[in-house]
Amino acid sequence: MKQKFKPNILIVDDETSICESLQDILEDEGYNVVTAYSGEAGIRCIASEQIDLVFLDILMPGGCDGLETLRRIKQISPDTEVIMITGHGTFELALEAGSMGALDFLGKPLSLDIILDKVKEVVQKIELRHTQIAEERGDFERPIIGTSRPMQEILAKIRQIAPTNGRVLITGESGTGKELVAYAVHNLSLRDKAAFVKVNCAAIPKDLIESELFGHERGAFTGASSRRIGKFEQADDGTIFLDEIADMSPSTQAKVLRVLEEQEFERVGGGQTVHVDVRVISATNKDLQEEIQGDNFREDLYYRLNVVPLHILPLRERVTDLPLLIDYFLSRFCRENQKPNMTVHENALAVLSGYNWPGNVRELRNMVERLVILCPRETIEADDLPMELNRRGDPSQISTETPLRAAKNEFEHHFIRNCLGTNGWNITETARQLGIERTNLHRKMRQYDIKR
């Protein structure tokens, strides 16, 4: 079974207490940590070991201070990420460190939450880089992109359930990535060397789905000129993914229930029993409890499928994942279209963060591909975005027939939502940026029913 990537972390600080406390914290989280008490020792470590992330004190005694150490680290290992730490930082030092390639600049005393968030950010960045390398080699493994708490919880649950044979029911709106989650469960399971077979139950005509799932014998019906092996048989020893399970006909539901109970079936038009060992993962964008109440879905099948439930939140409820997703799709489509690397300007990111994304990640993917193809510049700005996005919160797009108070409220609603999205829904930072008190911001969020 594949293991989650864990970075090798180096702490360089002349204060023994800082090195030891950071090492204890990060090792408790399962990371690999080494320490060095001078810039020279840190450079020797970089030269002799594979280090992914460095926490580097900027003010150290001796001839090799933090900035010089940073410069030499980047010469030896350009891909190593470096976060500067100091108790005596200035804006000028932060700018200089950033210009030399530092990822961030943190002040002492260090915040545990910030440290762990930064490590997760670096992990995501390195995994994305590894994914891009894998794509170029042709062994792309469908990454799940996201550092928000909901996505981290999903990833943790995937790692927990993947080695088992438990059936999984994935729910969520269309476009949220249910197939990616299903593939990740298979890919991290003990069945990963066997087949992952996908069936879109909504795309197969009702009179053909039984043949598709269970196969058929020659002459079973008009046009059946030879035996066909069905999806369950193809997935033997592996995983079958039943997408849009709520669209399956009642008669097919009954046959799937039997397969789940007995791990056997007969091909259509045949009498021979076929035995299989298959893990079943299913998904739907419908509320199966409502479907059961409407007599559209079997309650006993629901309980068979819903051993381990996984719910994927819509993109609008995990907007902090948006920048990483955009970066991933930009990199991918720029490479596919042989275009220079592109970036998104802050004004465009604010608009994208305030959009509702009814089509979720699938809609974002298609939009980024369109922007890569059509945008004439390497930086995508708000004016490059589709009109339906740009007019949200744009006073020039509010009808002149709208009363002044309503127009003001409409603009303020979208402006506050955009600011919250840009700041990852951090209330304190958004209130500071807007120049208002936190309590005032909370009041306005309640007034306009702004929810994450």
Stockholm file with secondary structure:
# STOCKHOLM 1.0

chainA/1-452         MKQKFKPNILIVDDETSICESLQDILEDEGYNVVTAYSGEAGIRCIASEQIDLVFLDILMPGGCDGLETLRRIKQISPDTEVIMITGHGTFELALEAGSMGALDFLGKPLSLDIILDKVKEVVQKIELRHTQIAEERGDFERPIIGTSRPMQEILAKIRQIAPTNGRVLITGESGTGKELVAYAVHNLSLRDKAAFVKVNCAAIPKDLIESELFGHERGAFTGASSRRIGKFEQADDGTIFLDEIADMSPSTQAKVLRVLEEQEFERVGGGQTVHVDVRVISATNKDLQEEIQGDNFREDLYYRLNVVPLHILPLRERVTDLPLLIDYFLSRFCRENQKPNMTVHENALAVLSGYNWPGNVRELRNMVERLVILCPRETIEADDLPMELNRRGDPSQISTETPLRAAKNEFEHHFIRNCLGTNGWNITETARQLGIERTNLHRKMRQYDIKR
#=GR chainA/1-452 SS CCCCCCCEEEEECSCHHHHHHHHHHHHHTTCEEEEESSHHHHHHHHHHSCCSEEEEESCCSSSCCHHHHHHHHHHHCTTCEEEEEESSCCHHHHHHHHHTTCSEEEESSCCHHHHHHHHHHHHHHHHHHHHHHHHHHTCCCCCCCCCSHHHHHHHHHHHHHTTSCCCEEEECCTTSCHHHHHHHHHHTSTTTTSCEEEEETTTSCTTTHHHHHHCBCTTSSTTCCSCBCCHHHHTTTSEEEEETGGGSCHHHHHHHHHHHHHSEEECBTCCCEEECCCEEEEEESSCHHHHHHTTSSCHHHHHHHTTEEEECCCGGGCGGGHHHHHHHHHHHHHHHTTCCCCEECHHHHHHHHHSCCTTHHHHHHHHHHHHHHHCSSSEECGGGSCHHHHTTTCGGGSCTTSCHHHHHHHHHHHHHHHHHHHTTTCHHHHHHHHTSCHHHHHHHHHHTTCCC
#=GC SS_cons         CCCCCCCEEEEECSCHHHHHHHHHHHHHTTCEEEEESSHHHHHHHHHHSCCSEEEEESCCSSSCCHHHHHHHHHHHCTTCEEEEEESSCCHHHHHHHHHTTCSEEEESSCCHHHHHHHHHHHHHHHHHHHHHHHHHHTCCCCCCCCCSHHHHHHHHHHHHHTTSCCCEEEECCTTSCHHHHHHHHHHTSTTTTSCEEEEETTTSCTTTHHHHHHCBCTTSSTTCCSCBCCHHHHTTTSEEEEETGGGSCHHHHHHHHHHHHHSEEECBTCCCEEECCCEEEEEESSCHHHHHHTTSSCHHHHHHHTTEEEECCCGGGCGGGHHHHHHHHHHHHHHHTTCCCCEECHHHHHHHHHSCCTTHHHHHHHHHHHHHHHCSSSEECGGGSCHHHHTTTCGGGSCTTSCHHHHHHHHHHHHHHHHHHHTTTCHHHHHHHHTSCHHHHHHHHHHTTCCC
//
